[in-house]
Amino acid sequence: MAAAAALDILALGEAMVEFNQTGEGQGRLYLQGFGGDTSNFAVAAARQGARVGYLGALGDDPYGAMLRRLWDEEGVDHASVRADPAAFTAIYFVTHDERGHHFSFFRTGSAASRYTAAQLPRERIAAAKVLHLSGISLAISPTACDTAYAAMAMAREAGTLVSFDTNLRQKLWPVDRARAVMSDVIARCDICLPSYDDVVAITGLNDPDALVDHCLRLGAKVVALKLGEKGALVADANERHRIEPFPCQPVDATGAGDAFGGAFVARRLAGDGLQAAGRYAAAVAALSTQGYGAVAPIPRADEVRARLAG
């Protein structure tokens, strides 16, 4: 149990292997990398110095082994990630055009979608400072949704904080169900990390301040609204700060919101105030867009501090 006591963050969800198109005119060339929003979050938090673990399941297959090697390299504890011999590790492809980046997922029936509440490590959740999950953690299957709710209940009972990133994927579930479930989870979370387009889709609102107010009224204690190339808006019941976008030369925005979230929660746990954590996270997100893939370009703490100081 010593390892469990050492963790700052446990992230729950579906980790995936990524194949990312690497440039115009090279449609048949793909860079193999890693993804899955909560795994991206976990790596981003670990690269900023947080002690991070992952929860879920992988197939007992080569892709699952690749993800475990990644987590070993990144210092992400995966002792509580189950190997499911009867299912597979999900993969996805990223393509790029003038409209941005586009995803094709192969995940139905994956190991993560079969992970059950009975397989959750209650003691590890209780020992962590933060449990992190996302809209995708809830949407990949009814079983996964039930498991996420059980994990949140365990966290609440133990005094572990809950962090939630909306990450709406309308291909995974109808928007009406997403609206109902996400609203309920926002009411239960301590740190809400919504993306602008997500909360516009589930609320019908479009003003950033109104969206933040909506999440706070539901019950979130802290809200960090990600505004993409326009920066972020961070708030709690007592203060609110607009975070300007950090300058960068973007080539691929895959996973930038996950990188923001991991960095924001890591810095909050390290003692940063809202504005400082938001500014740091905006820098991490921006720098993560300067290379291909969701994970490889995420900057480490020394690079982020140097860029902020410069």
N, C-alpha and C positions, 0 to 999 in steps of 0.2 A: 504493500500500500504506500510505500514511500514515494514511488514514482507518481502515483495519483496526486499526492499532497503537493507535489512540486509544480503542477500545471496551472498556468494562468487561464488558458482558454481551451475548451473542448469544442470542436466543430463537428456538426452532424449533417450528413447529406450523401451526395453521390459524387465520388471522384471519377474522372474520366481520362482516357488517353485522347490526345488531340492530333489532328492532321490539318495543318494550316497552309493554304495556298501562299506561295512565297513571292509572287510578283506578277505584274501584267505580262501577258504573253507566255506565261509558264503554267498554264492551267493543269498540267499533268505532274507538276513538281510540288510536293507537299513536305513541309517541315514537321517532323514528329515532335510533339510536345505533350503538355499535360493541361488538364482543365477540370471542370466541375467547380461551380462557384464557391462552395464552402471549403474545398481543398485549396483553391486559389487564395481565399481569405486566410487560411491557416498558414500557407507559405509566406504570404505578405507579412502577417503578424510575427512569424518566427524570424524573418529577415530583419525586423525592427527590434528584435531582442526579447520578445515574449516567449514564454515556455508554453508550447502548444501541443495538443493531441487531437486525434481524429477518431470519429465514431462512424460505424457503418459496416458495409460488406463489399467485398470484391469477389469476382470469380476466381476460382483456383486455376488461373490461366496465365499466359505470358504477359498480358496487359496488366493484370493485377500485380504480378511480380515487378513490372516496370514502375508502377506507382509506389510500391513499398520501397524500392530502391531510391526513388525521388525523395520520399519522406525521410528515409535514413540520411540522405545527403543534406537535407534541409533541417534536420533536428526535430522533425515532427513525430511525436510518439504515435505509433499505430498498433500498439499492443491490443487495443480493444476493437480493431477492425477485423471482422470475421471473414474467413475464407469459405465461400459457398461453393461446394463441388458440383451443385446441380444448376448453377446459373453462370452468367458471363459478366465480364467487366465492360461497362458501356464505353463507346467511342463516339467521336463527332468530327466533322469536317468543317473548316472555315474557308469561305471563298470571299473575294474582294472585288468590288467594282466601284463605279462613280457614286453609288448610293451608300457605300460603306461596306461593312462586313456582314456576312450571312452565314447561318449555321445549319447544318444537317446532322441530326442526332440519330444514333442507333442505340436505343436504351430500353425499349419496351421489354419487360421481363428480366431486367438486369438484376444482379445480386443485390445492389443497394435498394431496389424497389421491393425486395422480399425480406428486408431486415425488419424484425419485429420488436415490439415493446418488451417481450420476455427476454430478448437478447441484450437489452441495454445494461450497462454496468452502473448500477445505482451509486455505488461507492465512489466511482471516478467522477461522476457528475457532481456529487455532493462535495468532493474535494476541490473541484475547479472553482476559479473565481467567476468565470463567464462561460455559459453555454451559448454557442452560436448556431443559428439555423437560417434557412432562407425559404422564399416562396417555392423554389424548386424542391427543397427537402420535403415540402408538404404536398407537392403536385405530382410527383412521379408515380404514385400509386395510392389507393386508399390505405393500404398497409403502412406505407411510409408516412402518411398523414397521421394515422393513429400513433405511430411510433414517436413522431415529433411531439405530439401532444403529451404523450407519457413522459418524454424526456423533460419537457417544460415543467410538468407537474413535479417531477423529482427535483429539478433545480429549485423551484419555488419553495418546496418543503425544506430544502437544505440551506436556503439563503444564497444560492448561486444566482448571479445576475443572468438575464436572458438578453441576447443580442439578436436582432432580426433584420435581414436584408430582404426587401420585397421581391426582387428579381422575378417579375411577372413573365411567364412564358405562356401565351395564349394557346399555343399548340398543345400544351399539356392539360389544360382544363378550361371550362367555360368561364368567361369573365364574371358572370354572376356568382358562381361558386368561389372564384378567386377573391371577389370583393368581400363576400361573407367571411371566409376563412381568414383572409389577411387582416381584415378589420378586427376580428376577434384576437388574433395573435398580436397585433400592434397594441391592443389593450393590455396584453399580458407581459409586454417586453419592457426592459429597462433602457435599452439602447436601440433605437429604430434607425435603420440605414436605407431609406427609400430612394429609388431613382425617380427623377421627375416624370418621365413618361409612364412609369408604372402607376404612380398615385394619381396622375391625371386620368388614366384609364379606369381606375376603380372608384374615383370620387366625382369626376366631371368638373373639378376645379382646375384652374390653370395658373393662378397667381402663386408664386413660391411661398410667400408668407402665409397665405390661406392654407396651403397644403401642410406646412409645418404646424399651423394652429390646429388643423384637423387631427393630425397624429397625436399632438399633445392632449387634445380634448378626449381622444379615445383612451388615453392612459399611458402612453409612452413617456418615460421620464426625461430622456434625451433624444433629440432628433437631429440627424445629420443628413440633410436632403442633398443628394448628388445632382448637380446641374450640368454635367458633362463639360463642354468647352466653356461654359459660363461660370465654372467654379462650384461652389457649394454654399449652403445656408445651414448654420448650426445653431441649435437653440435648446434651452430648457425652460422651466417656469420662470426663471429670473433674468435670463440674458439671451441675447440673439446677436449673431455676427454673420455678415456676408463675407465669404472667403473668395478672394479673387482667383481666377485661374492661374496656374503656374505656367510660365513660358516653356514650350517644348516644340519639337519637330516630329509630330505624330506620323506613324506609318500603319499602326494596327491597334485599335482600341479594345481588342478582345481582353476581357478580364479587368479593365481599368477600374470599374466600380467595385469589384471584389478587393482589388489592391487598396483602394481608398478605405474600405471598411476594415480590413485587417490592420492597416496602419493606424486608423482612428482609434479602434478599441485598444490596440497595444499601447498607444501613447496615453490614452485615458487611464489605463491601469498603471502606467508609469508615473502618473501624477500630473499630467498636463491639464490645463484648463481647456474649456471648449474651443476658444479661438486658436490657441497654440496647437491643439490636436487637429483641428480642422485644417490649419495652414500646412502642417506636416503631411497630413493625409492627401491633401490636394497635390503636393509636390510628388509624393509617391505615385499617385494615379497618373499624373502627367508624364513622369519619367518612364512609367511602365508601357506607355504607348509608343516609345521610340524604337521598339524592336518587334519582331513577329512572335506571336504566341501569348498565351495567358500568363505563363509562369516565368519563362526565361528572362524577360526584360524587367521583372520587378526589382527595383533597386534595394540595396542593403543600407543599413542605417548610416554608415560612414559616408556613403555617396550622398544620401539625402541631406545630412547635416552640412556637408561641404557646399552643396548647391544652394541650400537655404542661406548659408552664411555669405555666399557670393552674390 
